[in-house]
Amino acid sequence: MSADQLGREPVGSGHAGPLLRARCTGCGKTSEKRTVEIVGDTSSGSFKHVCHSCQSVTWWNVLRVLEERGSA
């Protein structure tokens, strides 16, 4: 049964996965993000996520894993 059939929104980027300290490749801002869609190793890979400073979806580089497991 899908999340939609249960009347809930599906879990998206930012709501599941390890808690990461990452840097936006567009503006250099660092922030804490969650994602399960990391390209490469969890500790040094990259992922796409919203950057509110850039006002778009950008690539982020993982700087450090703050929490291995987790979901909101």
N, C-alpha and C positions, 0 to 999 in steps of 0.2 A: 504494500500500500504506500503510495507516495505522500509527501508532505501536503500536496494540494488536496488530495482526497481526505486528509485528516483536518482540512480547514486551516492549515498553517502555511506560512511562507517557507520555501526551501531555504536551508542555511546557505548563505553566500559568502563571498570573500569578505574578510574582516570579522567574521563571526565564528570561525572554526580554525583549528590548527594551532601550531606553536606560537607563543608570543615572541615577537622579534623586535629588535632595535634595527632600523633600516634607514638608508639614505636614498632620497629621490635623486634620480640621475638628471632630472630636468633643472631643479633649482638648488639642490644640495641640502635641503631641509632634512633633519633627522626626526624620526617619530617611531612610536611603538605601533606595530601592525600585527594582525593575525591573517594567515593564509595557509592553505594546504597545497597550493599550486606553485611550488618553488621549482625553478629550472636549475638543475645542478644539486649540489649538497645543501642540506638544510642550513648548515653553519656558514656557508659562503656563497650561496646561490643568488638568483634574482627572481623577481616576480612582478606582475603588473598589479597596480592598486591605485586608487584615487589619491591625488595630491591636491589638497585644498588650496595651497599656495599657487600651483600651476593651473588650477581649475580644469584639470583633465586627468585621464588615466595615464600614468607614466610607469616606467620601469623603476623598481627599487632594488638596491643591493643590500643584502643582509650584512649587518655589522656584528651582531651578536644574538644568540638565542637566549631569551630571558626566562622562558618556561617551555619545557619540552612538549608537554601535552596540554591540551586545553580546548575548551569550547565555551562559548558564552551561554 
